[in-house]
Amino acid sequence: MSYRESVASRVLLLTLLLGGPAACKGARARVPPPPLPPPAALSAAEIGDRHYAQREFPEAVTAYEQALAEADDPAASPSVTFRLAMAYLGLDPGLEGQSRAVELLRDHSLPASELPPEAAVLLQLLETLEQVRGELNDSRRQVRRLNTELEKLREIDLKRRPPQ
């Protein structure tokens, strides 16, 4: 065995002893990374937020209602109540959704000061909308009544006219 072969065999033996088989291939011995901790469970409110962000309003309503049901004191969750009201508006922007949102925001167990500032603006807008809707219905009834009276007056006028 030549000097060169002797040195090569010693280097090979040394690398096998220090690095294992991976060292022979030019790679370092790798230690597997520690397992990742399990993801934290999302709360019902967080699930509702994710659904709301995706415009999945039925699922958001369900999750927010679950969050309020799970809360020890639903009045202690004014932000969840506000987001539930917003989800109802997204679910049904018509009269029923608006009524449900107003009902939630007017709930007397919630101190108004603890609601998000947007809730006061939203509640005021919804109340104004209800008022305008009531005035519009009154105006429509009045127009129908006036049309009926106008038809009666036309009939009377036609009866009074002399035949030509």
Order of alpha helices (4+ residues) and beta strands (2+ residues): alpha-alpha-alpha-alpha-alpha-alpha-alpha
